């Protein structure tokens, strides 16, 4: 089990040593996000604005407009939860000649239901829907620490606004250190012919576990890590639709507007097949102690068991 926030902090420091234009900002959660490590090494490039998320976004935009590469981080419920106006009008809308938006990377933790004891008010299950609807933003949901490290580096080198959501809880490794990540390209982790399981974030491991279980029943599932929610890999999804005939999606987000919606939109325009979306069923989460988080996810059907169940049901609906 590995920690995404620790890996993010480590990667930021490495990038900071290589690029003196990188600045890091936080909103009174820099110890939790572990970005305070960057501040210890580069105190003149680190800004903690306090509990003022709108100011966090505006200051990040101002630094980016001055030529800096801004990484702004706090909990997912606060970005975009409290600052969508500043994100839209301060980062995405202003576009220098020949460019789209400003060079700001919003990297958050505590996404989804697995936040746990802070309850429904702090369990951000709407952020993917919000951020993928804002022009010029690209949206990433990494599955493990290898993805966090490589996507953080990718964002530092690619101009423009990004949103990346990490999990609070420790996560298992699903990718190899050599795995490459590209904007707008999903990853086929496992091949199969009977159904496709498309997942992102912590649900990628669940998808693999479901595929293992189904394999024992003679059902071959393809597993996709759709870490790039926007832009979505429509070509990969079309290929999966044609070759497997149905798709089950799973995410730690409301089923409305999330990764599953992005998959359904892409597939409906290219090669429509039956789709089943697993996630929060348009309802809020609730408080759960750390050892109860699996029960909370189970309540919303976000489990490998339910993925396998939905695959078996959906196969009967294949055209």
N, C-alpha and C positions, 0 to 999 in steps of 0.2 A: 504494500500500500504506500502510495506517495502523495505528497501535498502540492497542489497546483500553485498556491500562493508562494510557497518557498521557491519553487522553480521559476516563477515569474520574477521574483525579486532578484534571484541569482542571475537570470538572463538580462534584466535591466542593468545591473551593475556591469556586466560584460559589455553590453552595448554602449553604456556610458563611457567606458574606457576607450572604446573605438571611435565614438562620435561625440565630440564636445558640444554639438548642438542639441543633444537630447536633454530634455528637462522632464522632471517627474513631479506630479502634483497630487495632493490628497486632501480629504475632508474629515479630519479627526479620526480616521480609521487606518492611519499609516502603519501602526503596529500590527493590527489585525491583518491588513493586506501585505504586511512585511516589506512595504516599500521604504520604510524608515532606514533600511540598510543602504539604499541608494543615497539617502540624505547624509548618512554618516561619512560616506566616501566622497560625495559631491555636494557639500552643504550650500554652495552658491547656485546649484541647479535644482534645488529641492524646495517645494513650497507646500506647507500645510495651512490651508485657508480656514480650518475649523469647520463647524457644522454649518456650512453655507454652500450647498451644492450648486446653486445657480452661479455663484461667484467662482466656484471651481471650474465650471465650464467656460465662463466668460474670460477668466484669466488664462486658461489653456488656449483659447482662441486668440487672445491678444498676443501671447508668446509665439504662437504658430504664424500669425500675420507678420511677426517681426523676424521670421526666418528660423524659428526653433521647431524641433520635432517634439510635440507635447504628448506625454503619457499621463492621463488623468484617471485616478482609480478610487473607488469606494465600493459600497455594497450595491448590488443590482437594484434593490428597491429604491435607492436614492438616485441612481442613474440608470435608466431615464426617469424613474418614478417622480422625482421632484423637479426635474430640470429639462423637460422635453422642449419647452419654448426656447430656452437658451441653446439647446443642442441643435434644434432646427434652424433658428435664425442667426445664431452666433457661429456655428461650425459648418453646417451643411450648405446654407444658402450663400454666404460670401464666397465667391470663386475668382481667384486671380486669373489673369488672361491665360487661356489655354489649359486651365485646371478646373477641377470640380471639388468645391469645398476647401476647407483648411486642413492643415496637416496635424490633426489631433487624433489620438488613439484613446478611446474610452475602454478601459479594461476593468471589469468588475468581478467581484466574488459574491458568494452567498446567493447564487441563482437557484431558482426552482424551489421545490418542496423540501429538499434535503437540508435546508437551513435549520429546520428542527424547532428548538424550544422558543424561538422568537415569535412563532405563530403566523397566522394568515396575513397579518398586517405587514410582515417582513419577508414573506415568501413570494418572491417576484416570479409570477407566471404569465406576465403580459409583455415582457420586454422585447422578445423576439418580434412579436406582432408590431410593436411600436417602432422599433429600429429599422425593420426591413421595409417599412412604409415611408421612411424619410429618404428623399432623393440623395444620391451621392454617397450614402453610407454602405459599407460592406459589413457583414455580420458573421462572426465565427463562434462556434460552440465546441471547444476542444474536449476530447475524450480522456486524455491522460496528460502526464507531465511532459512527455516527448512532444506532444502536439502544442502544449503551452509554450515551450521553449522555441520551437521552430516557427510558430505563428507570431510570436512576439518579435522575433528577428525579421520575419517577412514584413510585418507592419512597419518596422523601423526603416526599412529600405524602400517601401512602396509609398509614394505620396498619396495623401488624402485621408479622409475620415474613416475610421474603423470602430466597430464595437465587438468586444470579445468578452464572453461570459464564462467565468470559472465556477467550480463547485466549492462549497465550504468544506465538505467532508473529504477525507482522504480517498483516493481513487486507485484502482488497480491499473497496471500497465497493460495496454492492449496493442500498442504499436511497437515495432522494433526501432532501435536508435537510427537506423538507416532510412526510415520511411520519409518520403518527401511530401510536402504539402504545397498545393498551388491554389491560388484564388479561383473560386468557381469550379473546382474539381473535387468530386467525392472520391472516396477510397473503397475499393472492393477488398474487404478483409477476408471474405470466404466466398467461394463460388457455390452455386447450386442452381437447380432447374425447376423446382416445384413452386417456389414462392420467394419473394424478396422481402427482407426485413431492413428497413432504412431507419437508422437511429442517429443520435448525436449526444454528446456529453456523457453523463454517467450511464445512459441507457445502452451505449454500444456494448459494454460488457454483458448486459442483460440479453441483448440480441444474440451474442455469441453463445451464451449459455442455453438460450432457447433453441438455437440451431443444433447444438450438441444433443439436446434432449430429443428433438424431432428426428435427428439422424438415426437414433436408436429405433425409431418407429418406421424407418424407411422413407422419411420425407427429407428431401434435399433442399436446403434453404441458402439463398445468397444473402450475405450480410454486407451492407453499405454503411460506411461512416460518412454521413452528410454534414461534416463539420462546417463547411461553407454553406450557410443557409441562404445568404445573399452575397454574390450571385449563386444560384443553385445550379448543379450540374445536370441540365436538362438532357444532354446527350446520354449520359450514363443511365439516367432514369428511363429514357426511352428504350435503351438496349435491354435493361432489366425487365421492362414491361413486355417487350416482344418475346424475350427468352424464358420468362418465368410465369407470366400471365396474371399475376396479382401481387400486391404490395401491402405490407403491414408497416406502419410507422410507429415509432415510440419516442417520446420526449418528456422532459421534466418541465412542462409548460402547458398552458391552456391549449386544447386542440384547435381553438379558433385563432387563426392568424400565425401559428407557429411553423415549425419545420414541416409538420405533416400537411399543413395547408399549402406550403410552398411546393412540396412534392406533388400534391393533388393538382395544383394549378399547372405545373409543368407537364405532368402526365396527360391531363385532360386535353391539352393542346397538341400533343404529339402522337400518343398511342394510348387511348383510354383503356384502363383495366380496372377491375374491382380493387378498392383501397379501403383499408380499415385503419383509423387513427387512434393510437393509444396516448393518453396524457390526461391532464386534469380536465374533467368533463364540464367545462364552463362553471366551475365552482371553486371557492377559495380553499386554501389549506387550513390547518389548525396546528396548535402547539403540540410538539412531540419531543420528548427527551431524546438524546442521541441514540440510546439503545432502542427507542421506539420508532425511529425514522423508517426502518423497513416496513413496519406496520402501517405508517402513514402512506407510503408509496403503494403498498398493497391495497389500501382502501381506494386509491385512485386507479388501480389496475396497472401500475407501472412496475411490472415484475416480469421475469423470464417465463414464469408459469403462464401468465396471461398472454404474453406474446405468442407462446406455443399454441395456446388455446385458440387465439384469433386466427393464426395461420391455418389451423385445421378446419375452422369454420369457413374461412374465406376461400379455401381451395375448391369448395363445392360450388362456388359462385363464378368460377373462371369461365370465360366465354369459350 
